[in-house]
Amino acid sequence: MASCIVSRQILLLLTVACVVALLPSAAAEGLLYLQSAKYGIGTMPFTSITAIGLENNSLFAIGPAKASKAANTTATASDQVWSILTNQTDAFMWSWIAPSDVNSTSPTTTYTAIGVKHRQLQTPENLMFLARTGAIDVLAFWWLSPEKTPALPMRTITFGNGTAAGPTGAVSILSGLDAAGGIYAVDQGALWWIPVVQPLTAVAPSASTVPAKVAEMGGTIQALWSMETTQTVYVAEWFNSSNNIHAFQVDQKVLQGSPTATPLIAINASAYPAPPSDHPVVSSVVGHPTTGDVYVGMASSGGVLVYDRQGKLRAQITTTFVNVLAMEMDSDGASLYIAGDDGAGTGHLDSLDLKGLGLQTTSVATLQSSGAVKGSGAGALVRLVAVAVGVAIAGHWVLG
């Protein structure tokens, strides 16, 4: 069994090494190499976790769920929400199912994205937003889950024909709630602002507050993250064989800057000698609320790349699984949660203790230059592979 675990760790590290090997500056300047750890106990309810949202001490997740009693079906279903506590050792608990699918053996609802309130001081109630074709379900609840402790009846925001009424297609990504009572929603290359509540309340927005298209990107948006403490919105798009990550300022639902401007981060032929030119590789992006560091999840690569606020690569996180699809971070930047699957039919969730690493208040560039986490350049990764799994302390690799 031990040899199997070691072999798996080596495989994952080699997978991410292939990504890092593309970076021309990796060997010259050195990167921090960090290792996330499996989070939670018990049986994983998902075949894959496609989106997550952290509300207070509960991490909510969606994705194709395995056949279960809650789903009332013998097939996988994407109409459920499951949650896991982040302040104690816990297993996933069932939290919600689309009302139209209750007692149905043939579910018809597919939740494509999830958003939450994030900040605790905006409303007494917890808030969750679930996107499905043509609509967003708005759930207000108390300390457990929308199903067990509802605060208000579910509301549904229905989209129109793609004019001012909102997106035309399936919403693939939702942001967290902003101070104006809205969330950002992605429809292919379009970025929308959708009013979901009146500011600082859980009640429906006024009829005069309507959706607004914030931007139309040149390509397809792959990931999105809105900062709660600033007006910054990170947008990752796949455009012209390049994985571009932009940092936009949004003021009064108006994008400051051009969608065609030079991106903060570009994963393309100019950055890499052997770029992933045939498909997008960025699946998720998170901006740190204190340091401004940018965490970029890599699909099919088993890892996360960490950039400083200037867009320079500084660190790499190796996960315990292969396919990173979603990330979330505490509102104070203390912990990072990474979700996805192993490519073989089982969802996975990892966590990284940023506070313990010093990355809650210290930028990755400062930590890198201080040598607080040992190891530098490609040689450190080679040595890590050579010793199989290295020495794992406080959720990260300590390299000599």
Solvent accessible surface area in square Angstrom, and as a share of the most:
residue,aa,sasa,rsa
1,M,177,0.79
2,A,73,0.57
3,S,78,0.50
4,C,84,0.51
5,I,95,0.48
6,V,44,0.25
7,S,66,0.42
8,R,94,0.34
9,Q,32,0.14
10,I,47,0.24
11,L,107,0.53
12,L,1,0.01
13,L,1,0.00
14,L,86,0.43
15,T,36,0.21
16,V,2,0.01
17,A,20,0.15
18,C,88,0.53
19,V,19,0.11
20,V,4,0.02
21,A,83,0.64
22,L,38,0.19
23,L,16,0.08
24,P,101,0.64
25,S,44,0.28
26,A,5,0.04
27,A,74,0.57
28,A,88,0.68
29,E,101,0.45
30,G,4,0.03
31,L,6,0.03
32,L,4,0.02
33,Y,4,0.01
34,L,1,0.01
35,Q,13,0.06
36,S,1,0.01
37,A,48,0.37
38,K,128,0.54
39,Y,41,0.15
40,G,21,0.20
41,I,96,0.49
42,G,62,0.59
43,T,118,0.69
44,M,31,0.14
45,P,14,0.09
46,F,0,0.00
47,T,32,0.19
48,S,14,0.09
49,I,0,0.00
50,T,60,0.35
51,A,17,0.13
52,I,13,0.06
53,G,1,0.01
54,L,9,0.04
55,E,2,0.01
56,N,56,0.28
57,N,70,0.36
58,S,11,0.07
59,L,0,0.00
60,F,0,0.00
61,A,0,0.00
62,I,1,0.00
63,G,2,0.02
64,P,40,0.25
65,A,0,0.00
66,K,65,0.28
67,A,55,0.43
68,S,33,0.21
69,K,197,0.84
70,A,30,0.23
71,A,0,0.00
72,N,62,0.32
73,T,15,0.09
74,T,136,0.79
75,A,59,0.45
76,T,78,0.46
77,A,7,0.05
78,S,28,0.18
79,D,0,0.00
80,Q,1,0.00
81,V,0,0.00
82,W,29,0.10
83,S,4,0.02
84,I,1,0.00
85,L,45,0.22
86,T,28,0.16
87,N,95,0.49
88,Q,107,0.48
89,T,104,0.61
90,D,21,0.11
91,A,32,0.25
92,F,23,0.09
93,M,70,0.31
94,W,64,0.23
95,S,1,0.01
96,W,31,0.11
97,I,14,0.07
98,A,2,0.02
99,P,65,0.41
100,S,82,0.53
101,D,2,0.01
102,V,77,0.44
103,N,129,0.66
104,S,29,0.19
105,T,102,0.59
106,S,79,0.51
107,P,44,0.27
108,T,117,0.68
109,T,16,0.09
110,T,74,0.43
111,Y,6,0.02
112,T,45,0.26
113,A,2,0.01
114,I,8,0.04
115,G,3,0.03
116,V,1,0.01
117,K,2,0.01
118,H,17,0.08
119,R,87,0.32
120,Q,113,0.50
121,L,161,0.80
122,Q,20,0.09
123,T,5,0.03
124,P,115,0.72
125,E,29,0.13
126,N,11,0.06
127,L,0,0.00
128,M,0,0.00
129,F,0,0.00
130,L,0,0.00
131,A,0,0.00
132,R,65,0.24
133,T,108,0.63
134,G,28,0.27
135,A,5,0.04
136,I,0,0.00
137,D,1,0.00
138,V,5,0.03
139,L,4,0.02
140,A,7,0.05
141,F,1,0.01
142,W,110,0.39
143,W,187,0.65
144,L,63,0.31
145,S,4,0.02
146,P,5,0.03
147,E,73,0.33
148,K,107,0.45
149,T,25,0.15
150,P,81,0.51
151,A,26,0.20
152,L,74,0.37
153,P,118,0.74
154,M,62,0.28
155,R,61,0.22
156,T,58,0.34
157,I,32,0.16
158,T,102,0.59
159,F,19,0.08
160,G,43,0.42
161,N,117,0.60
162,G,20,0.19
163,T,87,0.51
164,A,68,0.53
165,A,42,0.33
166,G,0,0.00
167,P,1,0.01
168,T,100,0.58
169,G,24,0.23
170,A,49,0.38
171,V,1,0.00
172,S,58,0.37
173,I,31,0.16
174,L,13,0.07
175,S,7,0.04
176,G,9,0.08
177,L,8,0.04
178,D,38,0.20
179,A,74,0.57
180,A,53,0.41
181,G,1,0.01
182,G,0,0.00
183,I,0,0.00
184,Y,11,0.04
185,A,0,0.00
186,V,0,0.00
187,D,12,0.06
188,Q,130,0.58
189,G,9,0.09
190,A,8,0.06
191,L,0,0.00
192,W,10,0.04
193,W,4,0.01
194,I,0,0.00
195,P,8,0.05
196,V,0,0.00
197,V,3,0.01
198,Q,74,0.33
199,P,74,0.47
200,L,113,0.56
201,T,48,0.28
202,A,6,0.05
203,V,73,0.42
204,A,42,0.33
205,P,31,0.20
206,S,55,0.35
207,A,105,0.81
208,S,100,0.65
209,T,51,0.30
210,V,80,0.46
211,P,21,0.13
212,A,30,0.23
213,K,102,0.43
214,V,14,0.08
215,A,9,0.07
216,E,97,0.43
217,M,9,0.04
218,G,47,0.45
219,G,17,0.16
220,T,63,0.37
221,I,6,0.03
222,Q,50,0.22
223,A,3,0.02
224,L,13,0.07
225,W,33,0.11
226,S,15,0.09
227,M,23,0.10
228,E,58,0.26
229,T,83,0.48
230,T,68,0.39
231,Q,110,0.49
232,T,15,0.09
233,V,3,0.02
234,Y,15,0.06
235,V,0,0.00
236,A,1,0.01
237,E,5,0.02
238,W,51,0.18
239,F,87,0.36
240,N,128,0.65
241,S,55,0.36
242,S,10,0.06
243,N,2,0.01
244,N,15,0.08
245,I,0,0.00
246,H,7,0.03
247,A,46,0.35
248,F,9,0.04
249,Q,83,0.37
250,V,2,0.01
251,D,76,0.39
252,Q,149,0.66
253,K,70,0.30
254,V,87,0.50
255,L,23,0.11
256,Q,86,0.38
257,G,57,0.54
258,S,50,0.32
259,P,32,0.20
260,T,115,0.67
261,A,48,0.37
262,T,129,0.75
263,P,31,0.20
264,L,50,0.25
265,I,6,0.03
266,A,34,0.26
267,I,2,0.01
268,N,28,0.14
269,A,76,0.59
270,S,113,0.73
271,A,34,0.26
272,Y,9,0.04
273,P,105,0.66
274,A,60,0.46
275,P,38,0.24
276,P,25,0.16
277,S,61,0.39
278,D,116,0.60
279,H,84,0.37
280,P,43,0.27
281,V,11,0.07
282,V,5,0.03
283,S,20,0.13
284,S,9,0.06
285,V,3,0.02
286,V,0,0.00
287,G,1,0.01
288,H,1,0.00
289,P,39,0.24
290,T,80,0.47
291,T,10,0.06
292,G,9,0.09
293,D,1,0.01
294,V,0,0.00
295,Y,1,0.00
296,V,0,0.00
297,G,0,0.00
298,M,5,0.02
299,A,23,0.18
300,S,74,0.48
301,S,11,0.07
302,G,0,0.00
303,G,2,0.02
304,V,0,0.00
305,L,1,0.00
306,V,1,0.00
307,Y,12,0.04
308,D,7,0.04
309,R,133,0.49
310,Q,131,0.58
311,G,16,0.16
312,K,80,0.34
313,L,20,0.10
314,R,46,0.17
315,A,0,0.00
316,Q,1,0.00
317,I,0,0.00
318,T,2,0.01
319,T,0,0.00
320,T,27,0.16
321,F,0,0.00
322,V,43,0.25
323,N,30,0.15
324,V,0,0.00
325,L,43,0.22
326,A,9,0.07
327,M,11,0.05
328,E,6,0.03
329,M,4,0.02
330,D,30,0.16
331,S,63,0.41
332,D,78,0.40
333,G,0,0.00
334,A,15,0.11
335,S,22,0.14
336,L,0,0.00
337,Y,9,0.04
338,I,0,0.00
339,A,0,0.00
340,G,0,0.00
341,D,14,0.07
342,D,37,0.19
343,G,69,0.67
344,A,87,0.68
345,G,40,0.39
346,T,43,0.25
347,G,1,0.01
348,H,35,0.15
349,L,2,0.01
350,D,0,0.00
351,S,24,0.15
352,L,2,0.01
353,D,65,0.34
354,L,0,0.00
355,K,134,0.57
356,G,49,0.47
357,L,13,0.06
358,G,27,0.26
359,L,1,0.00
360,Q,32,0.14
361,T,103,0.60
362,T,42,0.25
363,S,30,0.19
364,V,0,0.00
365,A,23,0.18
366,T,74,0.43
367,L,12,0.06
368,Q,33,0.15
369,S,94,0.61
370,S,77,0.49
371,G,41,0.39
372,A,69,0.54
373,V,8,0.05
374,K,120,0.51
375,G,25,0.24
376,S,78,0.50
377,G,4,0.04
378,A,44,0.34
379,G,49,0.47
380,A,9,0.07
381,L,10,0.05
382,V,102,0.59
383,R,126,0.46
384,L,1,0.00
385,V,30,0.17
386,A,83,0.64
387,V,78,0.45
388,A,22,0.17
389,V,46,0.26
390,G,22,0.21
391,V,92,0.53
392,A,70,0.54
393,I,93,0.47
394,A,59,0.46
395,G,27,0.26
396,H,21,0.10
397,W,9,0.03
398,V,51,0.29
399,L,8,0.04
400,G,73,0.70
